[in-house]
Amino acid sequence: TLRKPLSQSSMADWASKNLNMHTQGIFRRRISISNMLSWNGGSIKKPMLITSNRTIKKEACEMFKLVQSYMGDRQTRMDRNHVALVTVTKCWSVQGLRDELYIQLIRQTTDNMCYRSLAWGWELMAISLAFFSPSPKFQSYLEGYIYRHLDSDENIAQRIKELVDLKNKKNSKSRKKRKQNTEDEGLPISTYAKYCYRKLQKVAVTGGKKGLRKPTVEEITHARNAILTPSLFGSSLEEIMLRQQDMYPGNKLPWVQTQLSQQVLALGGEHTEGIFRIPGDIDEVNALKLQVDQWRMPSSLSDPNIPASLLKLWYRELEEPVIPQQFYKECISNYENPDAAVAVVQLLPELNRLVLCYLIHFLQIFAQPSNVGRTKMDVNNLAMVMAPNCLRCQSDDPRVIFENTRKEMSFLRMLIVHLDTSFIKGLV
């Protein structure tokens, strides 16, 4: 979980300690913090953040040009998808550049007089958060900045008007041009901010894109589309069911859950040693995730560990766990009582109950003695690998987490052994 967002005074204090103060003019006068963190149409000669790394010092200045190119403030021959890909790949490959990118985006989305440029800056921030998180040191600063924009649309429009009026007084010739720049284009900034806020909370925990394969144009496009079209991963069960209403109106279960489960079985997962324990190739899992998020299930899969790993990820990344938080205490209180454990399931909201029963029915297939002999995954092992994906302990105390982990596993084991899921057969 994230810490409380920094207040504006704390953010100013952070900036004064971490910004690499720039100078200007022949007397090399220091630029103020407010100017350092306001939109700049020119280039920069050194990084925004203090660093001793030579690579970062060089790359930061080039990256600023890429940010300007994506936002439409600098001419380039590359299309915006390719600009985003180059920018994201730099930061994904070099961890030290990530905070630099986020502070550059903060600068270029502050006091920006062109609404389209402003929106594209927020869009690039949203795309970047799909691939990597800021460092823990910078996390609270970025969260504080995003937090201030969650309901800021009227303030932004007023601020742009004030800046344009000020500019027009200084140079009356620019009036016509600036008036065009203030015309609203695209989404409200609060839409980007709300998406970025939720995305930051998730990426701070999951750590962003993993694997050896570099980001692709398809992943960039997918990350941009996710701003308006929620992913099947990381959303709530209700959102997922709402999204599939047009394509699968008769389904009572999430398409992603049933399809991935069926893929595991179709590829012989119930006879595969270490299924759910041995992870699938991370790059293959990422590739499958991209396709599943576009409602496609490839026919070329051969390793059951890949859909099995993605299925675990889907459960784990649900906005609220399959067993909602308000039932958590009841679960860990009844981890040794079969009847009480089964009774908790009957109390769940209907959608959660169906999704959980489908999962337990699925695991009961693997728990059959004839399959355990091949998979080496008995009911205890199945409960151990799946419990963290169904229940979430909210405590920060390591002792409580350790103790509850054992109870979570025991509770799920009770369900696998005692829950009657025969009604779920054939349900989609």
N, C-alpha and C positions, 0 to 999 in steps of 0.2 A: 504494500500500500504506500501511497505517497504521503510525504509530510505536508503540513499545512502550508499553503502558498505564502511566499515571502510578501511582506507588506511593501509598499512603494519606498518607504524610507530604508528598509532592509535591502531592497533591490539596488537603491542608489549607493548604499554602503558597499555592496558586493561589487558593483561596477567600478567604484573608485579603487578597489583593491586588485581587480583582475583585468581591467581594460588596459590595452597597450596604447597609451595616450599619443595621438597623432599631433603633428605640428603643421603650420602653414605659413606662407609668406617668406620674404627674404630674411626676416628676423626669427623665423622658426618658432613662432608663438604657439603655445599649446592650445589645441582645440578643446573646448569645454566638453564635459560628459554629455550634456544635452545635444550638442552638435555631433558628437561621436555616435550618438544613438538616434540620429535623424537621417532621413532619406538623403542619399548622396548620388548626384548624377555623374560624378567623375570617377576616376579609378582610385585605388588605395596603394600606397607604397610599402606598407607593412601590415601584418595581421592585426585583427581587432583585439585579440586576446594575447596576453603575455606568454611567450614561449621561447625556448632556447633551441628548439628543433629546427635545423636548417631546411629540411624538406618542407615542413609546415610553413615556414616563413615564405618560401617560394610559392608553394601551391596555394596558400591563402589568397594571395593577390590575384592569381589566375581564376580562382574559384569565385571571387567577387565579380569578375567579368561575366562568368557563367550565370550567376544569380541575376545580374542586370539583364543578360540576354534572355533568360527565361521570363523575366517580368516585362519584357518589351522595352526596357530603358536603354538598351544597347543593340545596335544592328549586328546580325550574325547570319551566316549562310545556313547554319544548322536549323532543323526544325526543333520545336520546343520539346518534343519527346526525346530527341537525341541529346539536347542540352541537359535535360533532367537526368538521363541515363549516365552521361559523363560525370555530372555533379555527384549523383548518388554513389556511383562506383568508386570515385575518389575517396569519399568519406567511409564507405563500407570497407574499403581496403586499408585505409589509414585511419586508425581510431582517433588519433590526435586532431584530425580535421573536423570531427563531428560537432564539437562545441563551437568551433569557428564558423561553421556553416549556419548553425542556429542563431548565433549572435549577429551574423551578417543579415539574416532574414529578419531578425528583430529590428535592426537598423533600417532596412529598406521598406519595412511595413510601418514605420513610425513617421508621422507628418508627411506622408506621401500624398501629393495633390492629384494623382491620377488614379481613379477608382479601379480601372482595369489592371493597372500595374500592381496596385495594392492586393487585389483579389488573387492575382497570379503568384504573388509572393507567399500568401497564405496557402495557396494550393501546393506550392513547392515544399512548404513546411509539412503539410499533410502527407505528401508523397514520401518525404524523407523519414517521417516517423514510422512508415511501414517497413523500413529497412534497418534502422538503428536508433538506439536511445541516446540521449545526451549522457555525459558522465554524471555520477552522483553529485559531484561538486556543482554542476551547472543545472541540475534537474529542477531544483526549487525555483531558480531564477526564471527558467523557461516556463514553468508551470504558472508562476505569478504573472508573467506577461500574457499568457494565453487566457488565464482566469479573468483578467481585466477586460477582455474583449468578448466575453460570453454574451453580454447584453449591451453592446456598445454601438449599435448601428446608427442611432440618432446622433450620438456624440461624434462618431466618425464623419457623418455627413456635415455636421456643424463645423467640425475642425477643418475639413477640406475647404468649406466655404470661406472660413476665416483666413486660411493660408492663401487662397486664391485672391481674395480681396486685398490682402497685404501685398501680394505680388503685383496685382494690377495697379496699385498706387505707385509702386516703384517703377513700373514699366507698363504704361497704358497700352502699348502695342501688343502685349501678350494676352489681352483680354479675351479675344475671340478663341485663341488656341486653348487657353486654360478653361474656358467655359465648356469646350468640348470634352476636355479631360475629366471634368467632374460628373459627367453623365454616368448614371449607375449602369454597370454592365455585369451580368452574371449573378452569382449568389450573394446574399448578405454576408458580411464578414463574420457575423455571429455563427452562421452555419459552419464555416471553416473552423472557427474557434472551438465550437462544441465538439466537432469531430476530432480536432487535434487534442483536446483535453482528454477525451475518452481514449484516444489512441496512445497518448503519452502514459496514461495510467497502465495500459496493457503492456506496452513495449518496455516500460521500466521494470516490469516483472519478468517478461519472457526474453528480453534481450534482442529482439529483432530477427532478421533473416540469418539463418545458420547454413552451414555447408560450405563447399569449396567453389561452387559455380557462382560466377559474378552475376549481378542483377541483369535482367533482360528487358527489352522494350515491352514485351508482353506484361511483365511484372509492373513496369512503370505505368502502363495503361490501366492495369487492374487496380493499382493503388489509387490512381486518380478517380476512377469510376466508383471506388468504394466510398468516396466522400458523400455521394448521393444515394448509391445503392449499397446498403449494408452487406457485408460479407456473411457467408454461411458460417464462418468461424468467428467467435468472439461476440456474436449477437445473442439476444435472449431467445428462448424457445418460441415465444409468442411472435417475435419479429420474423423468425425463420418460417413459421407456419403461414404468416401473412404473406411473405414473399412467394411462397410456393402455391398460393391459392389459385392463381391464374393457370399455372401449368399442371398442377395435380390437385384439383379442387376436392376430389373424393378421399384423399389421403388423410389418415388420422395421425400418422407419425411423420417426423421429418424425413424427407427424401434422402438427405445426406446420411442419416443414421442407417436406414434400411439398405441403401445401395452399398455402402462401405462394408456393412456386416455381411451382406450376401457375397460380396467380392472375396472376403476372407475365406468363406466357406467354399466358394467356387474354385478357389486356387488351392484347396486342400489344407487350409489353415488348421483344421482340427486334427491333422496328422503331422503337423510340422513341429519339430522339437524347439522349445523355447518361445512359442508364439506369444505375443504380447510382452515378453521379457526381452527378447533380442530385437533391437530397433532396426527398422528398414533403412536403406541408404538415404541419408538426409536430403540429398539433391533430388532423388527420385520422389521422395515424399513431398518436397516443395513443388515439383512439377505436377504431381497428381492433385495437390491442393489447388493449384491454379486452375486446372481443368474442372474439378468438382465445383469450384466457385462459379463456374460458367455453365453449370448443370450438365456436364459431360462426364461420362465414365468410359475411359479408354478400354479397348478390347485387347491391348497389347501387354497387359500386366502378366507377370509370371511368378513374382515373389509375394506370397501372402503377407510377409512382414511389412510391406509398404502400405497396403490399405489398413492393416492392423494398427500400425503406428499413427496413421492419419486419423483413424477412428478414435484412438485414445486422445489425440490432440483436440479433436472436435469436442469431446466430452469435457476435457480439461479447460478449454478456452471459452466455454459457455459463459455469458455475462453473469448469470446466476447459475449455480450448480444444479444438476438434475434433482438432487434433494435440497430444496430451498433452505436458506440460512435459518429461518425460524424453527425448522424441525431438527436442527443439528444437535441440540442438547438432548432431545428425546432419543435420538439415534444412539449417541454414545452412552446414554443411561441404560439402554436396553440391549447392550451388545452381547449379553449372555442369555437372553430370554427370547427363544424363538417366536413364541406367540406375540409378545410385545413388539418385536422387530417387524413382524408381518403386519401388525396392527398399524404401525407408523405409516407403512406404504399406503394403506387404505385412507389415511388422512390427507395425503398429498393432493394438490390440485390435479384435475383430471388429466391434463396434458403431461404433467410431470410423472404422474402415476403410470401412464401408458409408456412413456419413454423409458422409465426405470424398469418396468416389467419386461419390455422388449430386450433391454440390456441383460437382465438377469436370465431370461429365457435363452439368450444367445450364449451366455457364459455356462449355463447348465449343459449345453451340448458338449463343451470342452471338458466339463467336470465328469463326464461319463467315464467309468473305469477303462473301457476299451480305447478311449482317446488319450487318457492320461498316460497310459503305457508308452505312447509314441511321443506326446508333447512334453512329458516330464513336468507338466503344469497341473498339479492337483488343485483342489478347491482352495487350499491355503495360499498357494502361489497366485492363483487367479484373483483372490481377494486382495492380496498384497499389491499387485500391480494396478488394479482398477479402483480401489477405494479412494486414492487421492484425486481421481478424476470425477468422483461423485459427491464427495463431502469436502468442505473447506473449513479448516480451523481458523478462527479469527484472532486467536491469541498471539501475542508477540513473545510470550515466555517460552523459551526452549524446552523447559521441563513439561509444561502443559502440552506443547506440540508433540513431544516424544510420547507422552502418556496417551494422548488422544489418538495418535497414529495407530497404536495397538488396538484401541477400541473401535476405530473406524474399520480396520481390517476385519475384526471379529464380527461387527455388525453386518458387513457385506457378505461374509461367509455364511452367516445365519440365513440371509436371503437366498443365496445360491442353493443351500441345502433344503430350506423349508418352504420357500415361496411357491405357491401354485401359479404357474404362468401358462397353463395349457390353453387358456382363452386367447392368447396372443398369436397362436399359429395362424398363418395366412393373413394377418393384419398388416396393412401397409399405410 
